């Protein structure tokens, strides 16, 4: 057997990047993230605009009670109109808003007064 040495490349020459020394390589995640963010923002804006144009709901007429100011009745009508299942009663919501903002009541007291659960009020 002969003593023949095989010349192997040094580890530095195998793994050296093909970029100039002062230019750092950016990870592939950066190239993926920004286009994905731009596409998601475009989809979101388009969806919001479509919903605003196609789902124009008219506000139901809410008769303001004797003790409920009309501002709360109008706000309650807007809030309740946004619920597609129509689970909320605009008159009840207006009374809860008035008790909270005008009387300074906490949700537990409002729930007791309106005979509803605490979670319904909050």
C-alpha positions as CSV (number, residue, x, y, z in Angstrom):
1,X,0.0,0.0,0.0
2,X,1.3,3.4,-0.9
3,X,1.1,6.5,1.2
4,X,-0.9,8.8,-1.0
5,X,-2.5,11.8,0.6
6,X,-5.8,13.0,-0.7
7,X,-6.2,16.8,-0.8
8,X,-9.5,17.8,0.8
9,X,-10.8,21.4,0.7
10,X,-10.7,23.2,3.9
11,X,-14.0,23.6,5.8
12,X,-13.9,27.4,5.3
13,X,-13.8,27.1,1.6
14,X,-16.8,24.7,1.4
15,X,-19.2,26.7,3.5
16,X,-18.2,30.2,2.4
17,X,-21.1,32.3,1.0
18,X,-20.8,33.6,-2.5
19,X,-21.7,37.2,-1.4
20,X,-19.3,40.1,-0.7
21,X,-18.0,40.2,2.8
22,X,-20.0,43.4,3.7
23,X,-23.4,42.2,2.4
24,X,-25.4,40.0,4.8
25,X,-27.9,37.4,3.5
26,X,-31.5,38.0,4.5
27,X,-33.5,34.9,5.6
28,X,-36.1,33.5,3.3
29,X,-38.8,34.3,5.9
30,X,-38.4,38.0,5.1
31,X,-39.1,37.4,1.4
32,X,-42.2,35.4,2.4
33,X,-43.6,37.7,5.2
34,X,-44.0,41.0,3.4
35,X,-45.8,39.8,0.3
36,X,-48.1,37.7,2.6
37,X,-48.8,40.7,4.8
38,X,-49.6,42.9,1.7
39,X,-52.0,40.2,0.3
40,X,-53.7,39.8,3.7
41,X,-54.2,43.6,4.1
42,X,-55.6,43.8,0.5
43,X,-58.1,41.0,1.3
44,X,-59.1,42.6,4.5
45,X,-59.7,46.0,3.0
46,X,-61.6,44.6,0.1
47,X,-63.8,42.5,2.4
48,X,-64.6,45.5,4.6
49,X,-65.5,47.7,1.6
50,X,-67.7,44.9,0.2
51,X,-69.5,44.5,3.4
52,X,-70.0,48.2,3.7
53,X,-71.5,48.5,0.2
54,X,-73.5,45.3,0.1
55,X,-74.8,45.0,3.6
56,X,-76.3,48.4,4.1
57,X,-78.8,47.9,7.0
58,X,-81.5,50.3,7.9
59,X,-81.8,51.2,11.5
60,X,-85.0,50.1,13.2
61,X,-87.1,52.8,14.7
62,X,-86.8,52.7,18.4
63,X,-89.3,54.6,20.5
64,X,-87.4,56.3,23.3
65,X,-89.0,55.6,26.6
66,X,-89.8,58.3,29.1
67,X,-86.5,57.8,31.0
68,X,-84.3,56.9,28.1
69,X,-82.6,59.8,26.2
70,X,-82.8,59.6,22.4
71,X,-79.0,59.4,22.1
72,X,-79.0,56.1,23.9
73,X,-81.9,54.9,21.8
74,X,-80.1,55.7,18.6
75,X,-76.9,54.1,19.7
76,X,-78.8,51.0,20.9
77,X,-80.5,50.8,17.5
78,X,-77.2,50.9,15.7
79,X,-75.6,48.3,17.9
80,X,-78.6,46.0,17.7
81,X,-78.8,46.4,13.9
82,X,-75.3,45.1,13.5
83,X,-76.2,41.8,15.1
84,X,-77.3,39.5,12.2
85,X,-79.2,37.2,14.6
86,X,-81.1,40.1,16.1
87,X,-80.5,38.7,19.6
88,X,-80.6,42.1,21.3
89,X,-83.6,44.2,22.2
90,X,-82.8,47.9,21.3
91,X,-85.0,49.2,24.1
92,X,-83.3,47.0,26.7
93,X,-79.9,48.0,25.5
94,X,-80.9,51.7,25.6
95,X,-82.0,51.4,29.2
96,X,-78.8,49.6,30.2
97,X,-76.7,52.3,28.5
98,X,-78.7,55.1,30.3
99,X,-78.3,53.4,33.7
100,X,-74.6,52.9,33.2
101,X,-73.7,56.4,31.8
102,X,-76.2,58.6,33.5
103,X,-76.8,56.9,36.8
104,X,-73.3,55.5,37.2
105,X,-74.5,52.0,37.9
106,X,-72.2,49.0,37.7
107,X,-73.3,46.0,35.4
108,X,-74.4,43.8,38.3
109,X,-76.9,46.4,39.5
110,X,-78.2,47.0,36.0
111,X,-78.6,43.3,35.5
112,X,-80.7,43.1,38.7
113,X,-82.8,46.1,37.7
114,X,-83.5,44.8,34.2
115,X,-84.0,41.2,35.4
116,X,-81.2,39.8,33.1
117,X,-78.0,37.9,33.8
118,X,-74.8,39.7,34.6
119,X,-73.1,38.3,31.5
120,X,-75.9,39.7,29.3
121,X,-75.3,43.2,30.5
122,X,-71.5,43.2,30.2
